Amino acid sequence: MPMTNASNILSIHLAVGDDDLKRAEVLDRLKTRMEKEDDLSFDCDEFNGESCTGSDIVAACQTIPFMAERRLVLVRNGEKLRKADTDALLAYAQAPCDSTVLALSFEKLAKSTKLYKAIAALGKTAVIECALPKGRELQKKVASMATVYGMRMDEAAASLLIDYVGTDTVFLDNEIEKISLICSDKGQITVADVKEYVEATADVKPWKFLEPFSERNLSASLQWLQSARGVSAHALVPQCANRLRELMCYKSLEARHATGSFLSELGYSQAESWKVKNHGRYARQFSAEELRCALSTLRDTEKAMKSGENPDEAFRMWVANTLKK
């Protein structure tokens, strides 16, 4: 049987998910907890899945502790291990050593795999899910990360930071720490701080412009265009045209009290309803005539963009004219 103690540490723990920072924190907290019980100076080994083998890990796990009651073996980037190496871990998981705690960090490991099932069978706390939250929940998480550095950060600043550097929580944490050092006297990280001190390195997704655009939020739309470095106006035109057609479809169905058929009209299944869950609210921001006019002027704008007019300026002007009330 896997060994446990008062602190409920099992013989094997698996941190799995795309939240890199949380996975790292899980392993670090486990090490801290064990160091409170014993001196791990001679009884802790760390491996990286990019450069080690399964036999290396198993050999470390089977080594008798030198001074501590239990050894700690940490494995990061486990998803980089080859199949033969994970097979070795699977064999070990069938009968893990009571005198060792093996902590594995995997970005991806399907629940259907034998290794995942073998570890999960060791106890309810054996697997720690570290999935990255989505959408606004991710913004809230990033904003809360600033408190570690004694700073406040609102969701707008967190959202922009995500747009700039992506969703890797380790990178996000590094950027927040950097800004915190610069802005420590203010006690707050603002949108302006993110713009000034963070270099955009993530690929900006053109479809993200559709949210402020559909909300008919002119200020937020123009701000997005200003901050979205590297996004071509030409890439935004088909996105906007498609959204306008969707909203026109909704308005038409709404006039006939037939919005229940909206999904089928767009060719979506019920499972894809999340893609259009806000379209009713978006459609109410515009009149039917405004939507028709917007689509017509977008066609003219695209022609101007292709015939020599400054594409970014032409598109920005179309957005301003379309969204003004």
Summary of the structure (lengths in Angstrom):
residues: 325
radius of gyration: 26.1
end to end distance: 69.0
largest distance: 78.9
contacts: 962
relative contact order: 0.09
helix: 58%
strand: 9%
